[in-house]
Amino acid sequence: MISGLAPHFRALRTHPDCAVMLGEVGDKGDPLTHPRLMIRATAGFIAPDDPARTEVRTRWLGRNPKAKVYIDLPDFAFVRLVPQSALLNGGFARAFRLMREDL
């Protein structure tokens, strides 16, 4: 879910290519040695009249109940990120390129 007031809202509308990085830094050691996954994706806005929006909205509220206050405001939208490829870095000398079919 994204607010129309956020700069990346317009950026994703104009250029839907994006990336998301997932990882968890441990308590000790060099952060560059901890595993992380960079996912290259294409952003697709879910239209207000899209039948899938109801399920996405319900799931979102299940995880974020306080969003009920603003979830239906007209400047908020749901965005689906469709993975295209990824880079899994498992630490030093353990990097793997993943294609869409691998994901």
C-alpha positions in Angstrom: 0.0 0.0 0.0 1.3 3.4 -0.9 0.2 7.0 -0.4 -0.2 9.2 -3.5 1.7 11.9 -1.5 4.9 9.8 -1.4 7.5 10.6 -4.1 7.8 7.0 -5.1 4.1 6.8 -5.9 4.7 9.0 -9.0 8.0 7.4 -9.7 6.5 3.9 -9.8 3.6 5.1 -12.1 6.2 6.6 -14.5 8.8 3.9 -14.2 7.4 0.6 -12.8 10.8 -1.1 -12.7 11.9 -1.3 -9.1 13.8 -3.4 -6.5 13.3 -4.6 -3.0 16.1 -5.7 -0.7 15.5 -8.2 2.0 17.9 -9.2 4.7 18.6 -9.5 8.3 21.8 -8.1 9.8 23.1 -10.2 12.7 24.3 -8.8 16.0 27.9 -9.3 15.3 30.3 -9.1 12.3 30.5 -7.2 9.1 27.0 -6.5 7.7 28.3 -7.2 4.2 28.8 -10.9 5.2 25.1 -11.4 6.2 22.7 -13.0 3.7 20.5 -10.7 1.7 18.2 -11.0 -1.3 17.8 -8.2 -3.9 14.6 -8.7 -6.0 14.1 -6.8 -9.3 10.4 -6.4 -9.9 7.8 -4.6 -11.9 5.2 -2.6 -10.0 1.6 -2.8 -11.0 -1.0 -0.6 -9.4 -4.2 -2.5 -8.4 -7.2 -0.5 -9.7 -10.0 0.4 -7.2 -12.4 -1.7 -9.3 -10.1 -4.7 -9.7 -11.8 -7.7 -8.1 -8.4 -8.7 -6.5 -8.4 -5.5 -4.5 -11.0 -6.9 -2.0 -8.8 -9.8 -1.0 -5.6 -7.6 -0.9 -7.5 -5.1 1.3 -8.7 -7.8 3.7 -5.3 -9.3 4.0 -3.7 -5.9 4.6 -6.2 -5.0 7.3 -5.6 -8.4 8.9 -1.9 -7.5 9.3 -2.4 -3.7 9.8 -5.7 -3.2 11.6 -4.9 0.5 12.3 -4.9 1.1 8.5 -8.7 1.0 8.6 -8.6 4.8 9.2 -7.0 5.6 5.8 -7.1 2.5 3.6 -10.1 3.7 1.6 -8.9 7.3 1.1 -8.6 8.1 -2.6 -4.9 8.9 -2.5 -3.9 5.4 -1.3 -3.3 2.5 -3.7 -2.2 -1.1 -3.5 0.8 -2.0 -5.7 1.7 -5.5 -6.7 5.4 -6.2 -7.2 5.9 -8.9 -9.8 9.4 -10.4 -9.4 11.6 -10.5 -12.6 14.9 -11.7 -11.2 17.0 -11.7 -8.0 20.4 -11.8 -6.6 20.9 -13.9 -3.5 24.0 -13.0 -1.6 24.6 -15.6 1.1 27.7 -14.0 2.4 31.3 -13.9 1.2 31.8 -15.8 -2.1 28.2 -17.1 -2.0 26.2 -15.1 -4.6 23.6 -16.5 -6.9 21.6 -15.0 -9.8 18.0 -16.2 -9.8 15.8 -15.9 -12.8 12.0 -15.3 -12.8 11.3 -19.1 -13.1 13.6 -19.7 -10.1 11.4 -17.4 -7.9 
